[in-house]
Amino acid sequence: RAVSEVIPPRRLARVELVAEGPHCAVPEVIATTKQGQTVCLSPSAPWVKLILTRILKRYHRVL
């Protein structure tokens, strides 16, 4: 079950994007909070899309 309510980015320790494939029919976004709680985020939520865009921009700057 995916969560759509906003989690402040400062509370997130890790964000993983799991692409669709044979193991999963839809893409998933898994977040781990700094408290160690794992949460499945709704990939269609606007705030999740914004966080993923920012992470990807930062990643491309490093390359």
PDB file as gemmi writes it, atoms N, CA and C in Angstrom:
CRYST1    1.000    1.000    1.000  90.00  90.00  90.00 P 1                      
ATOM      1  N   ARG A   1       0.844  -1.179   0.000  1.00  0.00           N  
ATOM      2  CA  ARG A   1       0.000   0.000   0.000  1.00  0.00           C  
ATOM      3  C   ARG A   1       0.887   1.240   0.000  1.00  0.00           C  
ATOM      4  N   ALA A   2       0.682   2.084  -0.949  1.00  0.00           N  
ATOM      5  CA  ALA A   2       1.502   3.283  -1.092  1.00  0.00           C  
ATOM      6  C   ALA A   2       0.923   4.441  -0.288  1.00  0.00           C  
ATOM      7  N   VAL A   3       1.809   5.215   0.287  1.00  0.00           N  
ATOM      8  CA  VAL A   3       1.440   6.386   1.072  1.00  0.00           C  
ATOM      9  C   VAL A   3       1.522   7.611   0.175  1.00  0.00           C  
ATOM     10  N   SER A   4       0.523   8.483   0.241  1.00  0.00           N  
ATOM     11  CA  SER A   4       0.558   9.683  -0.598  1.00  0.00           C  
ATOM     12  C   SER A   4       0.730  10.963   0.212  1.00  0.00           C  
ATOM     13  N   GLU A   5       0.589  10.887   1.561  1.00  0.00           N  
ATOM     14  CA  GLU A   5       0.771  12.105   2.346  1.00  0.00           C  
ATOM     15  C   GLU A   5       2.244  12.514   2.351  1.00  0.00           C  
ATOM     16  N   VAL A   6       2.470  13.800   2.453  1.00  0.00           N  
ATOM     17  CA  VAL A   6       3.816  14.363   2.329  1.00  0.00           C  
ATOM     18  C   VAL A   6       4.680  14.002   3.537  1.00  0.00           C  
ATOM     19  N   ILE A   7       5.891  13.537   3.242  1.00  0.00           N  
ATOM     20  CA  ILE A   7       6.912  13.320   4.261  1.00  0.00           C  
ATOM     21  C   ILE A   7       8.006  14.349   3.967  1.00  0.00           C  
ATOM     22  N   PRO A   8       8.341  15.202   4.930  1.00  0.00           N  
ATOM     23  CA  PRO A   8       9.369  16.216   4.670  1.00  0.00           C  
ATOM     24  C   PRO A   8      10.691  15.571   4.243  1.00  0.00           C  
ATOM     25  N   PRO A   9      11.311  16.072   3.186  1.00  0.00           N  
ATOM     26  CA  PRO A   9      12.566  15.488   2.694  1.00  0.00           C  
ATOM     27  C   PRO A   9      13.662  15.404   3.749  1.00  0.00           C  
ATOM     28  N   ARG A  10      13.681  16.324   4.702  1.00  0.00           N  
ATOM     29  CA  ARG A  10      14.719  16.288   5.736  1.00  0.00           C  
ATOM     30  C   ARG A  10      14.583  15.062   6.643  1.00  0.00           C  
ATOM     31  N   ARG A  11      13.422  14.411   6.618  1.00  0.00           N  
ATOM     32  CA  ARG A  11      13.215  13.205   7.425  1.00  0.00           C  
ATOM     33  C   ARG A  11      13.598  11.926   6.683  1.00  0.00           C  
ATOM     34  N   LEU A  12      13.918  12.048   5.400  1.00  0.00           N  
ATOM     35  CA  LEU A  12      14.246  10.874   4.596  1.00  0.00           C  
ATOM     36  C   LEU A  12      15.748  10.614   4.598  1.00  0.00           C  
ATOM     37  N   ALA A  13      16.114   9.360   4.829  1.00  0.00           N  
ATOM     38  CA  ALA A  13      17.514   8.966   4.791  1.00  0.00           C  
ATOM     39  C   ALA A  13      17.862   8.368   3.438  1.00  0.00           C  
ATOM     40  N   ARG A  14      16.884   7.710   2.813  1.00  0.00           N  
ATOM     41  CA  ARG A  14      17.146   7.013   1.555  1.00  0.00           C  
ATOM     42  C   ARG A  14      15.860   6.923   0.739  1.00  0.00           C  
ATOM     43  N   VAL A  15      16.000   7.040  -0.585  1.00  0.00           N  
ATOM     44  CA  VAL A  15      14.868   6.883  -1.497  1.00  0.00           C  
ATOM     45  C   VAL A  15      15.314   5.958  -2.620  1.00  0.00           C  
ATOM     46  N   GLU A  16      14.543   4.906  -2.868  1.00  0.00           N  
ATOM     47  CA  GLU A  16      14.858   3.944  -3.926  1.00  0.00           C  
ATOM     48  C   GLU A  16      13.727   3.921  -4.945  1.00  0.00           C  
ATOM     49  N   LEU A  17      14.086   3.851  -6.202  1.00  0.00           N  
ATOM     50  CA  LEU A  17      13.112   3.718  -7.277  1.00  0.00           C  
ATOM     51  C   LEU A  17      13.258   2.318  -7.844  1.00  0.00           C  
ATOM     52  N   VAL A  18      12.189   1.526  -7.761  1.00  0.00           N  
ATOM     53  CA  VAL A  18      12.178   0.167  -8.294  1.00  0.00           C  
ATOM     54  C   VAL A  18      11.347   0.196  -9.567  1.00  0.00           C  
ATOM     55  N   ALA A  19      12.006  -0.029 -10.694  1.00  0.00           N  
ATOM     56  CA  ALA A  19      11.321   0.012 -11.988  1.00  0.00           C  
ATOM     57  C   ALA A  19      10.420  -1.209 -12.152  1.00  0.00           C  
ATOM     58  N   GLU A  20       9.439  -1.066 -13.031  1.00  0.00           N  
ATOM     59  CA  GLU A  20       8.571  -2.207 -13.301  1.00  0.00           C  
ATOM     60  C   GLU A  20       9.369  -3.282 -14.028  1.00  0.00           C  
ATOM     61  N   GLY A  21       8.976  -4.513 -13.822  1.00  0.00           N  
ATOM     62  CA  GLY A  21       9.670  -5.640 -14.441  1.00  0.00           C  
ATOM     63  C   GLY A  21       8.939  -6.923 -14.111  1.00  0.00           C  
ATOM     64  N   PRO A  22       9.596  -8.070 -14.276  1.00  0.00           N  
ATOM     65  CA  PRO A  22       8.922  -9.342 -14.024  1.00  0.00           C  
ATOM     66  C   PRO A  22       8.508  -9.518 -12.562  1.00  0.00           C  
ATOM     67  N   HIS A  23       9.204  -8.849 -11.655  1.00  0.00           N  
ATOM     68  CA  HIS A  23       8.910  -8.984 -10.231  1.00  0.00           C  
ATOM     69  C   HIS A  23       7.848  -8.000  -9.745  1.00  0.00           C  
ATOM     70  N   CYS A  24       7.598  -6.957 -10.523  1.00  0.00           N  
ATOM     71  CA  CYS A  24       6.680  -5.904 -10.092  1.00  0.00           C  
ATOM     72  C   CYS A  24       6.001  -5.287 -11.314  1.00  0.00           C  
ATOM     73  N   ALA A  25       4.682  -5.213 -11.288  1.00  0.00           N  
ATOM     74  CA  ALA A  25       3.931  -4.720 -12.449  1.00  0.00           C  
ATOM     75  C   ALA A  25       3.961  -3.198 -12.580  1.00  0.00           C  
ATOM     76  N   VAL A  26       4.170  -2.503 -11.477  1.00  0.00           N  
ATOM     77  CA  VAL A  26       4.187  -1.041 -11.504  1.00  0.00           C  
ATOM     78  C   VAL A  26       5.463  -0.526 -10.831  1.00  0.00           C  
ATOM     79  N   PRO A  27       5.925   0.675 -11.215  1.00  0.00           N  
ATOM     80  CA  PRO A  27       7.102   1.227 -10.540  1.00  0.00           C  
ATOM     81  C   PRO A  27       6.788   1.530  -9.075  1.00  0.00           C  
ATOM     82  N   GLU A  28       7.788   1.376  -8.220  1.00  0.00           N  
ATOM     83  CA  GLU A  28       7.611   1.647  -6.798  1.00  0.00           C  
ATOM     84  C   GLU A  28       8.670   2.632  -6.334  1.00  0.00           C  
ATOM     85  N   VAL A  29       8.307   3.441  -5.362  1.00  0.00           N  
ATOM     86  CA  VAL A  29       9.257   4.336  -4.717  1.00  0.00           C  
ATOM     87  C   VAL A  29       9.259   3.954  -3.239  1.00  0.00           C  
ATOM     88  N   ILE A  30      10.417   3.485  -2.767  1.00  0.00           N  
ATOM     89  CA  ILE A  30      10.558   3.048  -1.387  1.00  0.00           C  
ATOM     90  C   ILE A  30      11.441   4.059  -0.662  1.00  0.00           C  
ATOM     91  N   ALA A  31      10.938   4.602   0.437  1.00  0.00           N  
ATOM     92  CA  ALA A  31      11.700   5.574   1.222  1.00  0.00           C  
ATOM     93  C   ALA A  31      11.994   4.990   2.594  1.00  0.00           C  
ATOM     94  N   THR A  32      13.182   5.301   3.100  1.00  0.00           N  
ATOM     95  CA  THR A  32      13.553   4.944   4.460  1.00  0.00           C  
ATOM     96  C   THR A  32      13.762   6.244   5.215  1.00  0.00           C  
ATOM     97  N   THR A  33      13.066   6.384   6.341  1.00  0.00           N  
ATOM     98  CA  THR A  33      13.204   7.598   7.134  1.00  0.00           C  
ATOM     99  C   THR A  33      14.455   7.512   7.994  1.00  0.00           C  
ATOM    100  N   LYS A  34      14.850   8.631   8.546  1.00  0.00           N  
ATOM    101  CA  LYS A  34      16.022   8.655   9.424  1.00  0.00           C  
ATOM    102  C   LYS A  34      15.782   7.848  10.693  1.00  0.00           C  
ATOM    103  N   GLN A  35      14.517   7.579  11.013  1.00  0.00           N  
ATOM    104  CA  GLN A  35      14.181   6.752  12.168  1.00  0.00           C  
ATOM    105  C   GLN A  35      14.205   5.266  11.821  1.00  0.00           C  
ATOM    106  N   GLY A  36      14.446   4.942  10.539  1.00  0.00           N  
ATOM    107  CA  GLY A  36      14.546   3.552  10.115  1.00  0.00           C  
ATOM    108  C   GLY A  36      13.253   2.942   9.607  1.00  0.00           C  
ATOM    109  N   GLN A  37      12.197   3.716   9.505  1.00  0.00           N  
ATOM    110  CA  GLN A  37      10.914   3.218   9.017  1.00  0.00           C  
ATOM    111  C   GLN A  37      10.932   3.177   7.493  1.00  0.00           C  
ATOM    112  N   THR A  38      10.493   2.054   6.915  1.00  0.00           N  
ATOM    113  CA  THR A  38      10.413   1.914   5.464  1.00  0.00           C  
ATOM    114  C   THR A  38       8.982   2.197   5.030  1.00  0.00           C  
ATOM    115  N   VAL A  39       8.843   3.057   4.011  1.00  0.00           N  
ATOM    116  CA  VAL A  39       7.526   3.478   3.547  1.00  0.00           C  
ATOM    117  C   VAL A  39       7.476   3.369   2.033  1.00  0.00           C  
ATOM    118  N   CYS A  40       6.381   2.830   1.518  1.00  0.00           N  
ATOM    119  CA  CYS A  40       6.161   2.786   0.077  1.00  0.00           C  
ATOM    120  C   CYS A  40       5.417   4.065  -0.305  1.00  0.00           C  
ATOM    121  N   LEU A  41       6.036   4.858  -1.189  1.00  0.00           N  
ATOM    122  CA  LEU A  41       5.440   6.131  -1.596  1.00  0.00           C  
ATOM    123  C   LEU A  41       4.697   5.983  -2.915  1.00  0.00           C  
ATOM    124  N   SER A  42       3.667   6.755  -3.074  1.00  0.00           N  
ATOM    125  CA  SER A  42       2.904   6.749  -4.318  1.00  0.00           C  
ATOM    126  C   SER A  42       3.704   7.464  -5.402  1.00  0.00           C  
ATOM    127  N   PRO A  43       4.133   6.751  -6.465  1.00  0.00           N  
ATOM    128  CA  PRO A  43       4.941   7.391  -7.500  1.00  0.00           C  
ATOM    129  C   PRO A  43       4.187   8.464  -8.285  1.00  0.00           C  
ATOM    130  N   SER A  44       2.864   8.479  -8.199  1.00  0.00           N  
ATOM    131  CA  SER A  44       2.090   9.486  -8.933  1.00  0.00           C  
ATOM    132  C   SER A  44       1.854  10.758  -8.116  1.00  0.00           C  
ATOM    133  N   ALA A  45       2.214  10.745  -6.833  1.00  0.00           N  
ATOM    134  CA  ALA A  45       2.022  11.936  -5.999  1.00  0.00           C  
ATOM    135  C   ALA A  45       2.964  13.049  -6.457  1.00  0.00           C  
ATOM    136  N   PRO A  46       2.457  14.270  -6.604  1.00  0.00           N  
ATOM    137  CA  PRO A  46       3.293  15.373  -7.093  1.00  0.00           C  
ATOM    138  C   PRO A  46       4.551  15.607  -6.258  1.00  0.00           C  
ATOM    139  N   TRP A  47       4.458  15.496  -4.937  1.00  0.00           N  
ATOM    140  CA  TRP A  47       5.630  15.745  -4.091  1.00  0.00           C  
ATOM    141  C   TRP A  47       6.684  14.664  -4.263  1.00  0.00           C  
ATOM    142  N   VAL A  48       6.266  13.427  -4.552  1.00  0.00           N  
ATOM    143  CA  VAL A  48       7.222  12.335  -4.793  1.00  0.00           C  
ATOM    144  C   VAL A  48       7.939  12.579  -6.120  1.00  0.00           C  
ATOM    145  N   LYS A  49       7.194  12.999  -7.132  1.00  0.00           N  
ATOM    146  CA  LYS A  49       7.805  13.314  -8.432  1.00  0.00           C  
ATOM    147  C   LYS A  49       8.835  14.431  -8.283  1.00  0.00           C  
ATOM    148  N   LEU A  50       8.522  15.433  -7.467  1.00  0.00           N  
ATOM    149  CA  LEU A  50       9.440  16.548  -7.246  1.00  0.00           C  
ATOM    150  C   LEU A  50      10.731  16.070  -6.573  1.00  0.00           C  
ATOM    151  N   ILE A  51      10.608  15.233  -5.562  1.00  0.00           N  
ATOM    152  CA  ILE A  51      11.793  14.704  -4.873  1.00  0.00           C  
ATOM    153  C   ILE A  51      12.645  13.887  -5.835  1.00  0.00           C  
ATOM    154  N   LEU A  52      12.017  13.028  -6.631  1.00  0.00           N  
ATOM    155  CA  LEU A  52      12.771  12.208  -7.584  1.00  0.00           C  
ATOM    156  C   LEU A  52      13.477  13.080  -8.620  1.00  0.00           C  
ATOM    157  N   THR A  53      12.814  14.132  -9.086  1.00  0.00           N  
ATOM    158  CA  THR A  53      13.432  15.045 -10.054  1.00  0.00           C  
ATOM    159  C   THR A  53      14.661  15.714  -9.450  1.00  0.00           C  
ATOM    160  N   ARG A  54      14.554  16.164  -8.218  1.00  0.00           N  
ATOM    161  CA  ARG A  54      15.693  16.815  -7.551  1.00  0.00           C  
ATOM    162  C   ARG A  54      16.855  15.843  -7.359  1.00  0.00           C  
ATOM    163  N   ILE A  55      16.555  14.613  -6.975  1.00  0.00           N  
ATOM    164  CA  ILE A  55      17.608  13.609  -6.790  1.00  0.00           C  
ATOM    165  C   ILE A  55      18.301  13.330  -8.117  1.00  0.00           C  
ATOM    166  N   LEU A  56      17.526  13.172  -9.182  1.00  0.00           N  
ATOM    167  CA  LEU A  56      18.117  12.884 -10.491  1.00  0.00           C  
ATOM    168  C   LEU A  56      18.957  14.054 -10.994  1.00  0.00           C  
ATOM    169  N   LYS A  57      18.514  15.285 -10.765  1.00  0.00           N  
ATOM    170  CA  LYS A  57      19.303  16.453 -11.171  1.00  0.00           C  
ATOM    171  C   LYS A  57      20.636  16.473 -10.430  1.00  0.00           C  
ATOM    172  N   ARG A  58      20.601  16.187  -9.140  1.00  0.00           N  
ATOM    173  CA  ARG A  58      21.824  16.159  -8.339  1.00  0.00           C  
ATOM    174  C   ARG A  58      22.753  15.053  -8.831  1.00  0.00           C  
ATOM    175  N   TYR A  59      22.183  13.905  -9.167  1.00  0.00           N  
ATOM    176  CA  TYR A  59      22.968  12.771  -9.657  1.00  0.00           C  
ATOM    177  C   TYR A  59      23.650  13.119 -10.980  1.00  0.00           C  
ATOM    178  N   HIS A  60      22.924  13.771 -11.878  1.00  0.00           N  
ATOM    179  CA  HIS A  60      23.489  14.125 -13.188  1.00  0.00           C  
ATOM    180  C   HIS A  60      24.586  15.184 -13.066  1.00  0.00           C  
ATOM    181  N   ARG A  61      24.499  16.049 -12.060  1.00  0.00           N  
ATOM    182  CA  ARG A  61      25.555  17.036 -11.835  1.00  0.00           C  
ATOM    183  C   ARG A  61      26.851  16.363 -11.397  1.00  0.00           C  
ATOM    184  N   VAL A  62      26.733  15.274 -10.634  1.00  0.00           N  
ATOM    185  CA  VAL A  62      27.909  14.554 -10.139  1.00  0.00           C  
ATOM    186  C   VAL A  62      28.614  13.857 -11.291  1.00  0.00           C  
ATOM    187  N   LEU A  63      27.844  13.325 -12.249  1.00  0.00           N  
ATOM    188  CA  LEU A  63      28.444  12.636 -13.395  1.00  0.00           C  
ATOM    189  C   LEU A  63      29.057  13.645 -14.280  1.00  0.00           C  
TER     190      LEU A  63                                                      
END                                                                             
